[in-house]
Amino acid sequence: MSKTAAEMVDLYIEAEIDVLAGKSTVINGRQFTAENLQEIRAGRQEWERRATAETLKAAGKRPGPAYANFN
């Protein structure tokens, strides 16, 4: 089952909330607990980058700095 980057971001946010509440959670067959909080946050950040890239690609744009136009 393939998920979009935005769906994966949502899963990682849920996992982060669960772990902060003292629960454990499972993502793609891996169990995460409080000890994995940094790993969960790193995963969320990676999927946020991918989601941004997908959004930009769909809009016909590419990631990078925006330049001012002073015409």
C-alpha positions as CSV (number, residue, x, y, z in Angstrom):
1,M,0.0,0.0,0.0
2,S,1.6,3.2,-1.2
3,K,1.0,6.5,0.7
4,T,1.6,10.0,-0.5
5,A,4.2,12.1,1.2
6,A,1.4,14.2,2.9
7,E,-0.2,11.0,4.3
8,M,3.2,9.9,5.7
9,V,3.7,13.3,7.4
10,D,0.3,12.8,9.0
11,L,1.4,9.3,10.2
12,Y,4.6,10.7,11.7
13,I,2.7,13.5,13.4
14,E,0.3,11.0,15.0
15,A,3.3,8.9,16.1
16,E,5.0,11.9,17.6
17,I,1.8,12.7,19.6
18,D,1.4,9.1,20.7
19,V,5.0,8.8,21.9
20,L,4.8,12.1,23.7
21,A,1.6,10.8,25.5
22,G,3.6,7.7,26.6
23,K,2.2,5.3,24.0
24,S,4.0,3.2,21.4
25,T,3.1,3.3,17.8
26,V,3.8,1.3,14.6
27,I,4.8,2.8,11.2
28,N,5.4,0.4,8.3
29,G,5.8,-2.5,10.7
30,R,8.3,-0.8,13.0
31,Q,7.4,-0.1,16.6
32,F,8.4,3.2,18.0
33,T,8.5,4.3,21.7
34,A,9.7,7.3,23.6
35,E,13.3,6.3,23.0
36,N,12.7,6.8,19.3
37,L,11.3,10.4,19.4
38,Q,14.4,11.8,17.6
39,E,14.0,9.2,14.9
40,I,10.3,10.0,14.5
41,R,11.0,13.7,14.2
42,A,13.7,13.0,11.6
43,G,11.3,10.9,9.6
44,R,8.6,13.5,9.8
45,Q,11.0,16.2,8.6
46,E,12.1,14.0,5.7
47,W,8.5,13.4,4.7
48,E,7.7,17.1,5.0
49,R,10.5,17.8,2.5
50,R,9.1,15.2,0.2
51,A,5.5,16.6,0.5
52,T,6.8,20.1,-0.3
53,A,8.6,18.8,-3.3
54,E,5.4,17.0,-4.5
55,T,3.4,20.2,-4.0
56,L,5.9,22.3,-5.9
57,K,6.1,19.7,-8.7
58,A,2.4,19.6,-9.1
59,A,2.3,23.4,-9.3
60,G,5.1,23.3,-12.0
61,K,7.6,24.9,-9.7
62,R,10.9,23.7,-8.4
63,P,12.4,24.1,-4.9
64,G,15.0,26.8,-4.4
65,P,15.3,30.4,-3.3
66,A,12.8,33.0,-4.5
67,Y,14.4,36.0,-6.2
68,A,12.9,39.5,-6.1
69,N,12.0,41.2,-9.3
70,F,12.5,45.0,-9.1
71,N,10.9,46.0,-12.4
